[in-house]
Amino acid sequence: MASKKFKALEVKEIEPGKFQSTIVAKNIDELPAGEVLIRVHYSSVNYKDALSANGNKAVTRGYPHIPGIDVSGVVEESSSAIWHRHDQVIVTGFDLGMNTSGGFAEYIRVPAAWVLKLPDGLTLREAMIYGTAGLTAGLSVSALIHENVFPEMGTVAVSGATGGVGSLSVALLARLGYRIAAISSKASSKNYLESIGASEVIARADMEDKTGKILLRPRFAAAIDTVGGNVLSTLINSLDYGGVVTACGMVNGGDLNTTVFPFILKGIKLIGIDSVELPLIERMPIWENLGSSWRPEKLNELAQEVALSDLPQVLDQISQGQMQGRAIVSLY
Ligand SMILES: NC(=O)c1ccc[n+]([C@@H]2O[C@H](COP(=O)([O-])OP(=O)(O)OC[C@H]3O[C@@H](n4cnc5c(N)ncnc54)[C@H](OP(=O)(O)O)[C@@H]3O)[C@@H](O)[C@H]2O)c1
């Protein structure tokens, strides 16, 4: 299949520090080496894709580049004994869309070790409504359950609640019967957050502590933080005794301003979440739950479907923190 052409969204550095995304025709033989060639059916849009499209060299070192950290699709060619033509598969994370040509394209070629069978209970489209955001939300929920956070223990806060990881965290927790306080900077999204399962919506500005006090009034049994910075430190300092908080993101900042006191006086636990390098064997039970007992009733309402040509606008929206829910990209 050396000469076949396919469509992709390519990011180029048009002048130093200035990046532009355009739809281009690529050749299959330009794809990197790898055992599995996949015809992409859907991709999805994540915060990291916006970083890659905007020239963030911590995510993508070299341009021109095709972003897209998530893919669902069908195996077209495989030199691996594990995967065969017509297998329905997903790929999320690892180096896909970072320094390996990504899913904003009709084809990807990747190592067999990055590929997972399409989880039972999900279509190729639904798998991308989840994508990396859903896996990350699932890992966060799983971490709370592992630490024995049960619904009767009190309210679970979710920050960045209208974002991809945030929305899916709210929807999964609601499906599992938790009471959720959605923390959001978007006053206009109150109805949306309630419709996906939030019991209460708190404005980020009202929730963030500005006093610098370390031991604040306890108000949450647990929290899923997707934004970092002062929101994460406020959450740590506002948990009930024995509270648990997961951290996966840093759109609000990478610094963590707290002390050991919440940890040593209240037994607070801070759990880091990584969905990128996590071994496939540890992803499988999460995907199994996402396709079955954790699946939100309104999963299909959590995403808007966009075309490759809409991506520059959607990536801008994510960069500006304006995303509500998920965007999936149809490529088939
Ligand atoms: N560790 C991992 O494996 C992993 C995996 C996936 C994502 N992440 C990280 O998780 C974060 C969220 O990713 P995503 O794909 O869900 O992004 P997203 O869809 O853009 O959502 C981010 C949300 O955070 C809030 N937000 C935006 N800018 C903010 C700011 N300056 N301060 C505070 N809140 C802000 C907004 O929600 P509101 O307006 O509702 O507040 C926004 O919708 C990113 O940092 C991403 O890199 C990590």
Ligand as a Chemical Component Dictionary entry (heavy atoms), coordinates in Angstrom:
data_LIG
# 
_chem_comp.id                   LIG 
_chem_comp.type                 NON-POLYMER 
_chem_comp.pdbx_formal_charge   0 
_chem_comp.three_letter_code    LIG 
# 
loop_
_chem_comp_atom.comp_id 
_chem_comp_atom.atom_id 
_chem_comp_atom.alt_atom_id 
_chem_comp_atom.type_symbol 
_chem_comp_atom.charge 
_chem_comp_atom.model_Cartn_x 
_chem_comp_atom.model_Cartn_y 
_chem_comp_atom.model_Cartn_z 
_chem_comp_atom.pdbx_ordinal 
LIG N1  N1  N 0  -2.524  12.684 33.490 1  
LIG C1  C1  C 0  -3.107  12.231 32.387 2  
LIG O1  O1  O 0  -2.949  11.093 31.968 3  
LIG C2  C2  C 0  -4.023  13.162 31.649 4  
LIG C3  C3  C 0  -4.915  12.668 30.694 5  
LIG C4  C4  C 0  -5.828  13.557 30.086 6  
LIG C5  C5  C 0  -5.771  14.909 30.400 7  
LIG N2  N2  N 1  -4.848  15.337 31.301 8  
LIG C6  C6  C 0  -4.798  16.749 31.680 9  
LIG O2  O2  O 0  -6.032  17.068 32.292 10 
LIG C7  C7  C 0  -6.356  18.424 32.005 11 
LIG C8  C8  C 0  -7.742  18.481 31.366 12 
LIG O3  O3  O 0  -7.685  17.873 30.093 13 
LIG P1  P1  P 0  -8.948  17.884 29.125 14 
LIG O4  O4  O 0  -8.541  17.176 27.893 15 
LIG O5  O5  O -1 -10.149 17.458 29.892 16 
LIG O6  O6  O 0  -9.043  19.459 28.811 17 
LIG P2  P2  P 0  -10.307 20.363 28.479 18 
LIG O7  O7  O 0  -11.367 19.558 27.829 19 
LIG O8  O8  O 0  -9.788  21.566 27.815 20 
LIG O9  O9  O 0  -10.848 20.772 29.920 21 
LIG C9  C9  C 0  -10.132 21.584 30.799 22 
LIG C10 C10 C 0  -11.141 22.355 31.668 23 
LIG O10 O10 O 0  -10.411 22.974 32.729 24 
LIG C11 C11 C 0  -10.977 24.235 33.031 25 
LIG N3  N3  N 0  -9.940  25.249 32.813 26 
LIG C12 C12 C 0  -9.420  25.688 31.647 27 
LIG N4  N4  N 0  -8.469  26.601 31.848 28 
LIG C13 C13 C 0  -8.362  26.749 33.167 29 
LIG C14 C14 C 0  -7.548  27.535 34.009 30 
LIG N5  N5  N 0  -6.641  28.380 33.519 31 
LIG N6  N6  N 0  -7.689  27.421 35.327 32 
LIG C15 C15 C 0  -8.600  26.569 35.854 33 
LIG N7  N7  N 0  -9.403  25.788 35.117 34 
LIG C16 C16 C 0  -9.287  25.883 33.789 35 
LIG C17 C17 C 0  -12.158 24.436 32.100 36 
LIG O11 O11 O 0  -13.303 23.898 32.771 37 
LIG P3  P3  P 0  -14.302 24.844 33.618 38 
LIG O12 O12 O 0  -14.553 26.056 32.781 39 
LIG O13 O13 O 0  -15.516 23.992 33.807 40 
LIG O14 O14 O 0  -13.627 25.185 34.904 41 
LIG C18 C18 C 0  -11.809 23.515 30.936 42 
LIG O15 O15 O 0  -12.947 23.149 30.214 43 
LIG C19 C19 C 0  -5.228  18.943 31.134 44 
LIG O16 O16 O 0  -4.254  19.575 31.958 45 
LIG C20 C20 C 0  -4.641  17.698 30.533 46 
LIG O17 O17 O 0  -3.308  17.858 30.134 47 
LIG C21 C21 C 0  -3.990  14.505 31.909 48 
# 
loop_
_chem_comp_bond.comp_id 
_chem_comp_bond.atom_id_1 
_chem_comp_bond.atom_id_2 
_chem_comp_bond.value_order 
_chem_comp_bond.pdbx_ordinal 
LIG N1  C1  SING 1  
LIG C1  O1  DOUB 2  
LIG C1  C2  SING 3  
LIG C2  C3  SING 4  
LIG C2  C21 DOUB 5  
LIG C3  C4  DOUB 6  
LIG C4  C5  SING 7  
LIG C5  N2  DOUB 8  
LIG N2  C6  SING 9  
LIG N2  C21 SING 10 
LIG C6  O2  SING 11 
LIG C6  C20 SING 12 
LIG O2  C7  SING 13 
LIG C7  C8  SING 14 
LIG C7  C19 SING 15 
LIG C8  O3  SING 16 
LIG O3  P1  SING 17 
LIG P1  O4  DOUB 18 
LIG P1  O5  SING 19 
LIG P1  O6  SING 20 
LIG O6  P2  SING 21 
LIG P2  O7  DOUB 22 
LIG P2  O8  SING 23 
LIG P2  O9  SING 24 
LIG O9  C9  SING 25 
LIG C9  C10 SING 26 
LIG C10 O10 SING 27 
LIG C10 C18 SING 28 
LIG O10 C11 SING 29 
LIG C11 N3  SING 30 
LIG C11 C17 SING 31 
LIG N3  C12 SING 32 
LIG N3  C16 SING 33 
LIG C12 N4  DOUB 34 
LIG N4  C13 SING 35 
LIG C13 C14 SING 36 
LIG C13 C16 DOUB 37 
LIG C14 N5  SING 38 
LIG C14 N6  DOUB 39 
LIG N6  C15 SING 40 
LIG C15 N7  DOUB 41 
LIG N7  C16 SING 42 
LIG C17 O11 SING 43 
LIG C17 C18 SING 44 
LIG O11 P3  SING 45 
LIG P3  O12 DOUB 46 
LIG P3  O13 SING 47 
LIG P3  O14 SING 48 
LIG C18 O15 SING 49 
LIG C19 O16 SING 50 
LIG C19 C20 SING 51 
LIG C20 O17 SING 52 
# 
